[in-house]
């Protein structure tokens, strides 16, 4: 059961990272108007980071997602 939960979380992380890498800041801005004010302020600070930093964050998220997927797969088998 834990393996399946890890694989589902990993799939969401990988999908989010790929969307951030493919669409960049446009993807990160989608839905920010729906956030409460304190989260929106924090999110706008993140969006002001240089693009290479955002790409590194997305790759780190991708690596975490793939690692969780691998761990979940090994727990299922």
Biopython code that builds the backbone (N, CA, C, O; Angstrom):
import numpy as np
from Bio.PDB.StructureBuilder import StructureBuilder

atoms = [
    (1, "UNK", "N", (0.819, -1.201, 0.000)),
    (1, "UNK", "CA", (0.000, 0.000, 0.000)),
    (1, "UNK", "C", (0.862, 1.263, 0.000)),
    (1, "UNK", "O", (0.571, 2.229, -0.706)),
    (2, "UNK", "N", (1.927, 1.238, 0.805)),
    (2, "UNK", "CA", (2.809, 2.402, 0.865)),
    (2, "UNK", "C", (3.464, 2.643, -0.487)),
    (2, "UNK", "O", (3.661, 3.787, -0.895)),
    (3, "UNK", "N", (3.799, 1.565, -1.175)),
    (3, "UNK", "CA", (4.412, 1.695, -2.496)),
    (3, "UNK", "C", (3.507, 2.414, -3.475)),
    (3, "UNK", "O", (3.967, 3.254, -4.249)),
    (4, "UNK", "N", (2.221, 2.089, -3.448)),
    (4, "UNK", "CA", (1.274, 2.750, -4.356)),
    (4, "UNK", "C", (1.133, 4.228, -4.016)),
    (4, "UNK", "O", (1.051, 5.064, -4.915)),
    (5, "UNK", "N", (1.105, 4.553, -2.740)),
    (5, "UNK", "CA", (0.998, 5.962, -2.334)),
    (5, "UNK", "C", (2.222, 6.733, -2.805)),
    (5, "UNK", "O", (2.103, 7.849, -3.310)),
    (6, "UNK", "N", (3.409, 6.131, -2.637)),
    (6, "UNK", "CA", (4.634, 6.788, -3.100)),
    (6, "UNK", "C", (4.624, 6.983, -4.611)),
    (6, "UNK", "O", (5.072, 8.016, -5.110)),
    (7, "UNK", "N", (4.119, 6.002, -5.333)),
    (7, "UNK", "CA", (4.091, 6.124, -6.788)),
    (7, "UNK", "C", (3.101, 7.194, -7.242)),
    (7, "UNK", "O", (3.363, 7.897, -8.218)),
    (8, "UNK", "N", (1.983, 7.326, -6.558)),
    (8, "UNK", "CA", (1.019, 8.377, -6.905)),
    (8, "UNK", "C", (1.612, 9.749, -6.618)),
    (8, "UNK", "O", (1.502, 10.658, -7.441)),
    (9, "UNK", "N", (2.244, 9.905, -5.446)),
    (9, "UNK", "CA", (2.889, 11.185, -5.125)),
    (9, "UNK", "C", (3.986, 11.502, -6.137)),
    (9, "UNK", "O", (4.133, 12.646, -6.567)),
    (10, "UNK", "N", (4.749, 10.484, -6.510)),
    (10, "UNK", "CA", (5.827, 10.678, -7.475)),
    (10, "UNK", "C", (5.278, 11.117, -8.823)),
    (10, "UNK", "O", (5.859, 11.984, -9.475)),
    (11, "UNK", "N", (4.176, 10.533, -9.243)),
    (11, "UNK", "CA", (3.582, 10.908, -10.529)),
    (11, "UNK", "C", (3.155, 12.372, -10.532)),
    (11, "UNK", "O", (3.345, 13.078, -11.523)),
    (12, "UNK", "N", (2.582, 12.821, -9.429)),
    (12, "UNK", "CA", (2.182, 14.229, -9.337)),
    (12, "UNK", "C", (3.393, 15.155, -9.356)),
    (12, "UNK", "O", (3.371, 16.193, -10.018)),
    (13, "UNK", "N", (4.452, 14.784, -8.630)),
    (13, "UNK", "CA", (5.663, 15.608, -8.622)),
    (13, "UNK", "C", (6.303, 15.674, -10.003)),
    (13, "UNK", "O", (6.713, 16.745, -10.451)),
    (14, "UNK", "N", (6.388, 14.539, -10.672)),
    (14, "UNK", "CA", (7.001, 14.504, -12.005)),
    (14, "UNK", "C", (6.172, 15.321, -12.988)),
    (14, "UNK", "O", (6.726, 16.071, -13.791)),
    (15, "UNK", "N", (4.860, 15.184, -12.932)),
    (15, "UNK", "CA", (4.000, 15.954, -13.841)),
    (15, "UNK", "C", (4.144, 17.449, -13.589)),
    (15, "UNK", "O", (4.210, 18.234, -14.535)),
    (16, "UNK", "N", (4.194, 17.847, -12.327)),
    (16, "UNK", "CA", (4.355, 19.262, -12.004)),
    (16, "UNK", "C", (5.709, 19.782, -12.478)),
    (16, "UNK", "O", (5.798, 20.881, -13.025)),
    (17, "UNK", "N", (6.756, 18.998, -12.271)),
    (17, "UNK", "CA", (8.088, 19.424, -12.702)),
    (17, "UNK", "C", (8.167, 19.544, -14.221)),
    (17, "UNK", "O", (8.753, 20.495, -14.739)),
    (18, "UNK", "N", (7.584, 18.590, -14.933)),
    (18, "UNK", "CA", (7.616, 18.659, -16.395)),
    (18, "UNK", "C", (6.831, 19.860, -16.921)),
    (18, "UNK", "O", (7.256, 20.515, -17.872)),
    (19, "UNK", "N", (5.694, 20.146, -16.305)),
    (19, "UNK", "CA", (4.918, 21.323, -16.720)),
    (19, "UNK", "C", (5.709, 22.603, -16.462)),
    (19, "UNK", "O", (5.697, 23.517, -17.287)),
    (20, "UNK", "N", (6.394, 22.675, -15.326)),
    (20, "UNK", "CA", (7.201, 23.857, -15.024)),
    (20, "UNK", "C", (8.354, 23.993, -16.013)),
    (20, "UNK", "O", (8.694, 25.105, -16.420)),
    (21, "UNK", "N", (8.957, 22.874, -16.403)),
    (21, "UNK", "CA", (10.060, 22.938, -17.363)),
    (21, "UNK", "C", (9.572, 23.295, -18.763)),
    (21, "UNK", "O", (10.245, 24.035, -19.481)),
    (22, "UNK", "N", (8.421, 22.781, -19.154)),
    (22, "UNK", "CA", (7.915, 23.035, -20.501)),
    (22, "UNK", "C", (7.336, 24.442, -20.662)),
    (22, "UNK", "O", (7.573, 25.097, -21.677)),
    (23, "UNK", "N", (6.586, 24.902, -19.676)),
    (23, "UNK", "CA", (5.874, 26.170, -19.826)),
    (23, "UNK", "C", (6.472, 27.317, -19.020)),
    (23, "UNK", "O", (6.074, 28.466, -19.211)),
    (24, "UNK", "N", (7.403, 27.041, -18.136)),
    (24, "UNK", "CA", (8.106, 28.087, -17.403)),
    (24, "UNK", "C", (7.211, 28.921, -16.499)),
    (24, "UNK", "O", (6.341, 28.397, -15.802)),
    (25, "UNK", "N", (7.441, 30.225, -16.526)),
    (25, "UNK", "CA", (6.720, 31.136, -15.630)),
    (25, "UNK", "C", (5.218, 31.167, -15.904)),
    (25, "UNK", "O", (4.428, 31.402, -14.990)),
    (26, "UNK", "N", (4.823, 30.934, -17.146)),
    (26, "UNK", "CA", (3.377, 30.921, -17.446)),
    (26, "UNK", "C", (2.671, 29.848, -16.637)),
    (26, "UNK", "O", (1.592, 30.088, -16.096)),
    (27, "UNK", "N", (3.263, 28.675, -16.550)),
    (27, "UNK", "CA", (2.659, 27.596, -15.767)),
    (27, "UNK", "C", (2.620, 27.961, -14.287)),
    (27, "UNK", "O", (1.642, 27.674, -13.596)),
    (28, "UNK", "N", (3.691, 28.597, -13.803)),
    (28, "UNK", "CA", (3.752, 28.943, -12.390)),
    (28, "UNK", "C", (2.734, 30.015, -12.021)),
    (28, "UNK", "O", (2.322, 30.098, -10.864)),
    (29, "UNK", "N", (2.325, 30.830, -12.976)),
    (29, "UNK", "CA", (1.349, 31.887, -12.693)),
    (29, "UNK", "C", (-0.099, 31.400, -12.743)),
    (29, "UNK", "O", (-0.987, 32.062, -12.206)),
    (30, "UNK", "N", (-0.347, 30.263, -13.375)),
    (30, "UNK", "CA", (-1.720, 29.761, -13.490)),
    (30, "UNK", "C", (-2.291, 29.511, -12.101)),
    (30, "UNK", "O", (-1.675, 28.819, -11.290)),
    (31, "UNK", "N", (-3.429, 30.052, -11.830)),
    (31, "UNK", "CA", (-4.116, 29.793, -10.575)),
    (31, "UNK", "C", (-3.680, 30.636, -9.400)),
    (31, "UNK", "O", (-4.212, 30.471, -8.302)),
    (32, "UNK", "N", (-2.717, 31.545, -9.593)),
    (32, "UNK", "CA", (-2.273, 32.347, -8.451)),
    (32, "UNK", "C", (-3.357, 33.298, -7.965)),
    (32, "UNK", "O", (-3.340, 33.702, -6.802)),
    (33, "UNK", "N", (-4.290, 33.660, -8.821)),
    (33, "UNK", "CA", (-5.366, 34.549, -8.376)),
    (33, "UNK", "C", (-6.310, 33.835, -7.410)),
    (33, "UNK", "O", (-7.070, 34.488, -6.695)),
    (34, "UNK", "N", (-6.270, 32.513, -7.382)),
    (34, "UNK", "CA", (-7.139, 31.752, -6.488)),
    (34, "UNK", "C", (-6.534, 31.548, -5.102)),
    (34, "UNK", "O", (-7.207, 31.060, -4.193)),
    (35, "UNK", "N", (-5.267, 31.921, -4.939)),
    (35, "UNK", "CA", (-4.589, 31.704, -3.668)),
    (35, "UNK", "C", (-4.925, 32.802, -2.664)),
    (35, "UNK", "O", (-5.234, 33.926, -3.060)),
    (36, "UNK", "N", (-4.869, 32.489, -1.371)),
    (36, "UNK", "CA", (-4.996, 33.545, -0.363)),
    (36, "UNK", "C", (-3.833, 34.532, -0.475)),
    (36, "UNK", "O", (-2.794, 34.208, -1.049)),
    (37, "UNK", "N", (-4.007, 35.712, 0.063)),
    (37, "UNK", "CA", (-3.045, 36.805, -0.119)),
    (37, "UNK", "C", (-1.637, 36.444, 0.347)),
    (37, "UNK", "O", (-0.671, 36.738, -0.358)),
    (38, "UNK", "N", (-1.492, 35.812, 1.523)),
    (38, "UNK", "CA", (-0.142, 35.530, 2.033)),
    (38, "UNK", "C", (0.592, 34.530, 1.150)),
    (38, "UNK", "O", (1.809, 34.628, 0.992)),
    (39, "UNK", "N", (-0.123, 33.571, 0.573)),
    (39, "UNK", "CA", (0.514, 32.631, -0.342)),
    (39, "UNK", "C", (0.858, 33.311, -1.665)),
    (39, "UNK", "O", (1.894, 33.023, -2.265)),
    (40, "UNK", "N", (-0.004, 34.206, -2.112)),
    (40, "UNK", "CA", (0.241, 34.911, -3.367)),
    (40, "UNK", "C", (1.502, 35.761, -3.261)),
    (40, "UNK", "O", (2.288, 35.818, -4.207)),
    (41, "UNK", "N", (1.706, 36.423, -2.122)),
    (41, "UNK", "CA", (2.903, 37.246, -1.928)),
    (41, "UNK", "C", (4.150, 36.367, -1.971)),
    (41, "UNK", "O", (5.132, 36.714, -2.626)),
    (42, "UNK", "N", (4.116, 35.231, -1.276)),
    (42, "UNK", "CA", (5.256, 34.321, -1.278)),
    (42, "UNK", "C", (5.513, 33.785, -2.687)),
    (42, "UNK", "O", (6.663, 33.675, -3.113)),
    (43, "UNK", "N", (4.453, 33.458, -3.398)),
    (43, "UNK", "CA", (4.589, 32.912, -4.741)),
    (43, "UNK", "C", (5.166, 33.942, -5.705)),
    (43, "UNK", "O", (5.949, 33.592, -6.588)),
    (44, "UNK", "N", (4.786, 35.215, -5.544)),
    (44, "UNK", "CA", (5.342, 36.263, -6.400)),
    (44, "UNK", "C", (6.826, 36.448, -6.141)),
    (44, "UNK", "O", (7.575, 36.771, -7.063)),
    (45, "UNK", "N", (7.268, 36.250, -4.903)),
    (45, "UNK", "CA", (8.703, 36.322, -4.607)),
    (45, "UNK", "C", (9.446, 35.181, -5.297)),
    (45, "UNK", "O", (10.554, 35.366, -5.801)),
    (46, "UNK", "N", (8.834, 34.015, -5.316)),
    (46, "UNK", "CA", (9.455, 32.873, -5.998)),
    (46, "UNK", "C", (9.545, 33.139, -7.498)),
    (46, "UNK", "O", (10.541, 32.794, -8.135)),
    (47, "UNK", "N", (8.502, 33.752, -8.061)),
    (47, "UNK", "CA", (8.502, 34.030, -9.499)),
    (47, "UNK", "C", (9.552, 35.057, -9.898)),
    (47, "UNK", "O", (9.936, 35.121, -11.066)),
    (48, "UNK", "N", (10.023, 35.861, -8.951)),
    (48, "UNK", "CA", (11.049, 36.860, -9.253)),
    (48, "UNK", "C", (12.451, 36.263, -9.278)),
    (48, "UNK", "O", (13.407, 36.951, -9.635)),
    (49, "UNK", "N", (12.588, 34.994, -8.903)),
    (49, "UNK", "CA", (13.895, 34.340, -8.968)),
    (49, "UNK", "C", (14.341, 34.237, -10.425)),
    (49, "UNK", "O", (13.503, 34.181, -11.325)),
    (50, "UNK", "N", (15.653, 34.211, -10.667)),
    (50, "UNK", "CA", (16.132, 34.057, -12.045)),
    (50, "UNK", "C", (15.679, 32.722, -12.645)),
    (50, "UNK", "O", (15.493, 31.738, -11.929)),
    (51, "UNK", "N", (15.508, 32.704, -13.939)),
    (51, "UNK", "CA", (15.008, 31.506, -14.619)),
    (51, "UNK", "C", (15.899, 30.284, -14.409)),
    (51, "UNK", "O", (15.364, 29.191, -14.223)),
    (52, "UNK", "N", (17.240, 30.409, -14.430)),
    (52, "UNK", "CA", (18.050, 29.209, -14.157)),
    (52, "UNK", "C", (17.777, 28.604, -12.776)),
    (52, "UNK", "O", (17.839, 27.385, -12.613)),
    (53, "UNK", "N", (17.481, 29.433, -11.799)),
    (53, "UNK", "CA", (17.154, 28.923, -10.464)),
    (53, "UNK", "C", (15.836, 28.166, -10.487)),
    (53, "UNK", "O", (15.713, 27.112, -9.863)),
    (54, "UNK", "N", (14.852, 28.696, -11.200)),
    (54, "UNK", "CA", (13.571, 27.999, -11.317)),
    (54, "UNK", "C", (13.727, 26.664, -12.035)),
    (54, "UNK", "O", (13.065, 25.685, -11.692)),
    (55, "UNK", "N", (14.606, 26.631, -13.032)),
    (55, "UNK", "CA", (14.856, 25.377, -13.753)),
    (55, "UNK", "C", (15.527, 24.356, -12.834)),
    (55, "UNK", "O", (15.195, 23.172, -12.873)),
    (56, "UNK", "N", (16.472, 24.815, -12.006)),
    (56, "UNK", "CA", (17.115, 23.905, -11.058)),
    (56, "UNK", "C", (16.118, 23.354, -10.041)),
    (56, "UNK", "O", (16.177, 22.179, -9.680)),
    (57, "UNK", "N", (15.208, 24.203, -9.585)),
    (57, "UNK", "CA", (14.174, 23.748, -8.650)),
    (57, "UNK", "C", (13.295, 22.690, -9.322)),
    (57, "UNK", "O", (12.951, 21.681, -8.707)),
    (58, "UNK", "N", (12.937, 22.925, -10.581)),
    (58, "UNK", "CA", (12.107, 21.954, -11.305)),
    (58, "UNK", "C", (12.849, 20.632, -11.492)),
    (58, "UNK", "O", (12.249, 19.565, -11.362)),
    (59, "UNK", "N", (14.148, 20.692, -11.796)),
    (59, "UNK", "CA", (14.916, 19.453, -11.936)),
    (59, "UNK", "C", (15.051, 18.723, -10.604)),
    (59, "UNK", "O", (15.034, 17.492, -10.567)),
    (60, "UNK", "N", (15.185, 19.470, -9.512)),
    (60, "UNK", "CA", (15.239, 18.837, -8.191)),
    (60, "UNK", "C", (13.909, 18.149, -7.879)),
    (60, "UNK", "O", (13.888, 17.045, -7.334)),
    (61, "UNK", "N", (12.809, 18.803, -8.226)),
    (61, "UNK", "CA", (11.490, 18.202, -8.023)),
    (61, "UNK", "C", (11.327, 16.952, -8.894)),
    (61, "UNK", "O", (10.749, 15.955, -8.461)),
    (62, "UNK", "N", (11.837, 17.017, -10.111)),
    (62, "UNK", "CA", (11.784, 15.862, -11.008)),
    (62, "UNK", "C", (12.598, 14.697, -10.443)),
    (62, "UNK", "O", (12.153, 13.550, -10.470)),
    (63, "UNK", "N", (13.791, 14.999, -9.933)),
    (63, "UNK", "CA", (14.627, 13.949, -9.347)),
    (63, "UNK", "C", (13.960, 13.330, -8.123)),
    (63, "UNK", "O", (14.009, 12.114, -7.937)),
    (64, "UNK", "N", (13.342, 14.155, -7.294)),
    (64, "UNK", "CA", (12.635, 13.636, -6.125)),
    (64, "UNK", "C", (11.470, 12.746, -6.550)),
    (64, "UNK", "O", (11.255, 11.679, -5.976)),
    (65, "UNK", "N", (10.730, 13.183, -7.547)),
    (65, "UNK", "CA", (9.606, 12.388, -8.032)),
    (65, "UNK", "C", (10.046, 11.050, -8.593)),
    (65, "UNK", "O", (9.423, 10.023, -8.322)),
    (66, "UNK", "N", (11.114, 11.055, -9.373)),
    (66, "UNK", "CA", (11.604, 9.791, -9.935)),
    (66, "UNK", "C", (12.149, 8.869, -8.852)),
    (66, "UNK", "O", (11.989, 7.651, -8.935)),
    (67, "UNK", "N", (12.792, 9.440, -7.839)),
    (67, "UNK", "CA", (13.289, 8.626, -6.727)),
    (67, "UNK", "C", (12.143, 7.992, -5.950)),
    (67, "UNK", "O", (12.208, 6.818, -5.587)),
    (68, "UNK", "N", (11.093, 8.770, -5.695)),
    (68, "UNK", "CA", (9.930, 8.221, -4.999)),
    (68, "UNK", "C", (9.253, 7.134, -5.831)),
    (68, "UNK", "O", (8.785, 6.131, -5.292)),
    (69, "UNK", "N", (9.207, 7.340, -7.137)),
    (69, "UNK", "CA", (8.611, 6.329, -8.016)),
    (69, "UNK", "C", (9.418, 5.039, -7.952)),
    (69, "UNK", "O", (8.847, 3.953, -7.863)),
    (70, "UNK", "N", (10.734, 5.151, -7.996)),
    (70, "UNK", "CA", (11.598, 3.979, -7.912)),
    (70, "UNK", "C", (11.409, 3.263, -6.580)),
    (70, "UNK", "O", (11.303, 2.037, -6.538)),
    (71, "UNK", "N", (11.368, 4.032, -5.488)),
    (71, "UNK", "CA", (11.184, 3.442, -4.168)),
    (71, "UNK", "C", (9.820, 2.757, -4.064)),
    (71, "UNK", "O", (9.718, 1.644, -3.549)),
    (72, "UNK", "N", (8.784, 3.419, -4.551)),
    (72, "UNK", "CA", (7.453, 2.817, -4.529)),
    (72, "UNK", "C", (7.388, 1.545, -5.347)),
    (72, "UNK", "O", (6.776, 0.563, -4.926)),
    (73, "UNK", "N", (8.017, 1.555, -6.520)),
    (73, "UNK", "CA", (8.024, 0.366, -7.381)),
    (73, "UNK", "C", (8.719, -0.798, -6.683)),
    (73, "UNK", "O", (8.262, -1.938, -6.758)),
    (74, "UNK", "N", (9.830, -0.503, -6.000)),
    (74, "UNK", "CA", (10.549, -1.570, -5.299)),
    (74, "UNK", "C", (9.782, -2.071, -4.081)),
    (74, "UNK", "O", (9.930, -3.234, -3.706)),
    (75, "UNK", "N", (8.976, -1.235, -3.462)),
    (75, "UNK", "CA", (8.167, -1.688, -2.331)),
    (75, "UNK", "C", (7.003, -2.557, -2.786)),
    (75, "UNK", "O", (6.553, -3.428, -2.042)),
    (76, "UNK", "N", (6.513, -2.330, -3.997)),
    (76, "UNK", "CA", (5.397, -3.123, -4.515)),
    (76, "UNK", "C", (5.866, -4.524, -4.895)),
    (76, "UNK", "O", (5.160, -5.503, -4.652)),
    (77, "UNK", "N", (7.047, -4.621, -5.487)),
    (77, "UNK", "CA", (7.526, -5.932, -5.954)),
    (77, "UNK", "C", (7.927, -6.825, -4.835)),
    (77, "UNK", "O", (8.350, -7.957, -5.069)),
]
sb = StructureBuilder()
sb.init_structure("model")
sb.init_model(0)
sb.init_chain("A")
sb.init_seg("    ")
for serial, (resi, resn, name, xyz) in enumerate(atoms, 1):
    if name == "N":
        sb.init_residue(resn, " ", resi, " ")
    sb.init_atom(name, np.array(xyz, "f"), 0.0, 1.0, " ", f" {name:<3s}", serial, name[0])
structure = sb.get_structure()
